[in-house]
Amino acid sequence: MDIKVHEDYVSIDRENLEVFNKTGLNRFSENRFRCVICGEPASIDSSMSCRGHRLVHTHCAYQTFGIDNMVNVIKWMEEQDK
């Protein structure tokens, strides 16, 4: 799946992983992360990710993958590790 991500995707993703590894799910509604698609601040409870990895705002996921195709977000996340 060819999805347009933020130009700083690698840096944002790395920072999100570091934050998650330090703080876990504590204060899950705080905007401590950034969306890898739009780059804007995000919280765990308003996004999809794998423990902070490939974190995408729910809104960006709807816009990018379509509200009826949310399973494609998970497929895309899995493809990123290949």
URHUDA-V532466 format. One record per backbone hydrogen bond with DSSP energy under -1.0 kcal/mol. CO is the residue of the C=O (numbers start at 1). NH is the residue of the N-H. E is the energy in kcal/mol with one decimal. If there is no record, write none. Layout:
co,nh,e
CO,NH,E
CO,NH,E
This chain:
co,nh,e
6,9,-1.8
8,12,-3.0
9,13,-3.0
10,14,-2.3
11,15,-2.5
12,16,-2.6
13,17,-2.2
14,18,-2.1
15,19,-2.6
16,20,-2.6
17,21,-2.7
18,22,-1.7
19,23,-2.7
20,24,-3.2
23,26,-1.6
27,30,-2.2
28,45,-1.9
30,32,-2.0
33,42,-2.6
35,39,-1.7
36,6,-2.9
40,35,-2.5
42,33,-2.4
44,47,-1.3
46,58,-2.3
48,56,-2.7
50,53,-1.6
53,50,-2.2
55,36,-2.9
56,48,-2.6
57,61,-2.4
58,62,-2.4
59,63,-2.4
60,64,-2.9
61,65,-2.8
62,66,-1.6
66,69,-1.9
69,72,-2.0
70,73,-1.3
71,75,-1.9
72,76,-2.7
73,77,-2.6
74,78,-2.3
75,79,-2.2
76,80,-1.6
78,81,-1.2
79,82,-1.6
